[in-house]
């Protein structure tokens, strides 16, 4: 299992060390959601966390986001321990979590509203992002006037607005149909290649993880822990057709075998 | 714009007018054909003649009743919303105030009306107090429900953007609560009118409740019906004013979207 960051040997952007998370409920025995989770992300690296439902991957994301405290272990961003949401982070959830009472532009500008900055200063950036994601002309429409895919694009714009260094994505395309999902995978790759964020991407789709990632962290459940970390050194930009190549297939097969050993897919 | 749409919605207006006119016609015919005496059931034409004979006098009494109802409702709304916010944010208030309110709710509030006459006299203030008390519960209970219905993901998102609890209340919880609050308000405005009339029944020198009581004592049934018709009109107008406010304040709410939601589609 890889523990140290790959590459230069400098301090990794995100370091997660021996993290446990236990939920205690009154009257019931404690539930161990995560056990001894250790990994790191280099700056500008795209890493996916892949695992079956119930493996604690969403819990892990909440811990990294500083929304929930760790039970044991340390999470550090640029060498500083996380104990609350860091300033330079954007989050995209599986559900787009757009506010129905704000139009799309105001939804994208939500981080500015909370930070009490002047909306006018950030409107050009917001409009530029909306245009980049194919939503030009929809800024004064409301979320409930958009399709699921368009809504998720708005929520990606919101996450990118303040140009965060770290982007956390919790199964962002999990609720979308397969074609929209492919389209947004391509678009996410394009945005990531031009803006170069450090991305932690959670998914339960093997193909999606391999397609998007520099490395794939494979998790098992009960309790959630890391099985292996798979490097995917395929060249970028990756076209959708790369999924039919033998190289791509071998990564997918390798990960699928891990899940089979774990006891998944027993027809 | 939205107000205009509502008033010009042909189907709704047509059905209301049809039902009312139809009822009046059947009533009139029945009274005339069956020769029902006025003191048992006056014909609609008699009632309108009675209203037209002294419109100023009726308006003065209607104004008094409306005043108790409005002030009582406003007090109930103010106290109710503040109490609900307190209950949602404070475990202590939930355990004490909310528990107390829920248990008091089972008392028929009208039974308390004579007490308020003793405490506050026979003037406006006792009617306002009864009106406020009877309307309060619906507002508190539905506002608590509404504030708790906020999307947990939206709250997590806000926390990840370092929003303060006050910002989360104003930006997320309060707008999420509006649909439930309006449901409570519609009930409360009708109850406030009931409270005002109940107060006038117990002891008063003014108001439509007083008119009904005095006219009943003298077998002036036409006058009783005139006051009842006015109360019906007031109650209906109040209800639709709240309904109208709801349409203007929460146009995003699912029950109002109609055809507008299916506007845009694609990627």
Contacts between the chains, C-beta under 8 A, distances in Angstrom:
chain1	res1	chain2	res2	distance
A	62	B	156	7.4
A	65	B	156	8.0
A	65	B	160	5.3
A	66	B	160	7.5
A	67	B	156	5.5
A	67	B	159	5.8
A	67	B	160	6.1
A	84	B	162	7.9
A	85	B	159	6.1
A	85	B	160	4.6
A	85	B	161	7.3
A	85	B	162	5.6
A	87	B	162	7.2
A	89	B	160	6.7
A	91	B	156	7.9
A	91	B	157	6.4
A	91	B	160	4.9
A	93	B	153	5.3
A	93	B	156	7.7
A	93	B	157	6.8
A	95	B	151	8.0
A	95	B	153	5.8
A	97	B	151	6.6
A	97	B	153	4.7
A	97	B	154	5.1
A	97	B	157	5.1
A	99	B	154	6.8
A	99	B	171	7.3
A	99	B	172	7.2
A	99	B	175	7.0
A	100	B	175	7.9
A	100	B	252	3.8
A	100	B	253	7.9
A	101	B	175	4.5
A	101	B	250	7.3
A	101	B	252	5.5
A	110	B	161	6.9
A	110	B	171	7.7
A	111	B	161	5.0
A	113	B	167	7.9
A	113	B	171	7.0
A	114	B	158	6.7
A	114	B	161	4.7
A	114	B	162	6.6
A	114	B	163	4.3
A	114	B	167	5.7
A	114	B	171	7.6
A	115	B	161	7.5
A	115	B	162	7.5
A	134	B	267	6.2
A	138	B	264	6.9
A	141	B	263	7.5
A	141	B	264	6.5
A	142	B	252	6.2
A	144	B	252	5.9
A	144	B	257	6.5
A	144	B	261	5.4
A	145	B	260	7.1
A	145	B	261	6.4
A	145	B	263	4.8
A	145	B	264	5.2
A	146	B	264	5.8
A	147	B	264	7.1
A	147	B	265	4.9
A	147	B	266	6.2
A	147	B	267	7.4
A	149	B	266	7.7
A	149	B	267	5.1
A	150	B	264	7.2
A	150	B	266	6.8
A	150	B	267	6.4
A	153	B	267	7.7
A	180	B	267	6.5
A	183	B	267	5.9
